[in-house]
Amino acid sequence: MRTVKAIRIAETGGPEVMMLQDVVLEPPGPGMVTVRNHAIGLNYIDTYHRSGLYPLPLPTGIGLEGAGEVEAVGEGVSLKVGDRVAYCSAGFGAYAEGLNLPASRLVPIPEGMDYDQAAACLLKGQTAEYLIQRTYPLQSGETCLFHAAAGGVGLLFGQWAQSIGAIAIGTVGSEQKAVLAREHGYAHVINYREEDVLQRLLEITGGEKLPVVYDGVGADTFDLSLSCLRLRGLMVSFGNASGAPAPLDLQRLAVNGSLYITRPTMLSYTATEEELRQSSEDLFSRILSGDIRVEINQRYPLAEVQQAHRDLESRKTTGSTVLIP
């Protein structure tokens, strides 16, 4: 038993509700291991948990993603002390120096990848993996639209799409972010602050709408995403960075061409240990082969997590961000 520094929230709200506290870390029970974090991933879903958009029982730890080494093991665990592991769907409380997690939800970090890389890419990269390979199996030569192309998921998505020969169109809010998106695989980039997105998309495609739109922004882009879809197209609504969309009248899907819509989550696509391992292996192999590079553009000490959240929510960040415990 020992004490670690960890971020806790006793109420939902803005970044100020996150407090750095001393927390007692018990020895791991059966099937569990203690992980000492070397790096922690910052993700937009963390702001949903902090704000209460996705409610959690309070008080609680916060954070889903990290990378570190196994420090202690419980009964029935094949992992060994010193093993390098990463996680992003093992439970809450990643914003900490160390925590206990189920061994079955940890993935090994391969040789050639450091802790910062693993913590920066796993949740975002596995999101890109299931979006491209399983939610809508994107094919070589197909064109898709991805909102917030310069974000953490967006930069990985663009590179992955390019590596398979797909044509990705990205939306961004500044010329700086447009340059970044082009450098990460997007064949075309639309600045939504300066251009009409649908009009520009139709110019790019020669008047054709798209088979799939990937939308992690939410309220601000929801209607636009539907308008960009062709007959029987699929809208993949996988996030709410601008807030939750209004309730959908299903008749809109009918009158706009028998459209489909899905709201996928990471947990649903890595529900089994086999799915979790396969997804992470596909991601890591693409990073190690050079198909995808992980851009860590911000680092904050764990004690400065409030500022990290402010910067994330104000769209000041690009690529991936890690917290250092």
ABEGO torsion letter per residue (X at the ends): XBBBBBBBBABBEBAAABBBBBBBBBBBBBGBBBBBBABBBBBAAAAAAAAGABBBBOBBBBEABBBBBBABBBBGBABBBGBBBBBAAAEBGABBABBBBBAAABBBBBBGBBAAAAAAAAAAAAAAAAAAAAABBBBBGBBBBBBGAABAAAAAAAAAAAAAGBBBBBBBABAAAAAAAAAAGBABBBBAAABBAAAAAAAAAGGBBBABBBBAAEAAAAAAAAAABBBGBBBBBABBAAEBBBBBBAAAAAAAGGBBBBBBBAAAAAABAAAAAAAAAAAAAAAAAGABBBBBABBBBAAAAAAAAAAAAAGABBEBBBBBX
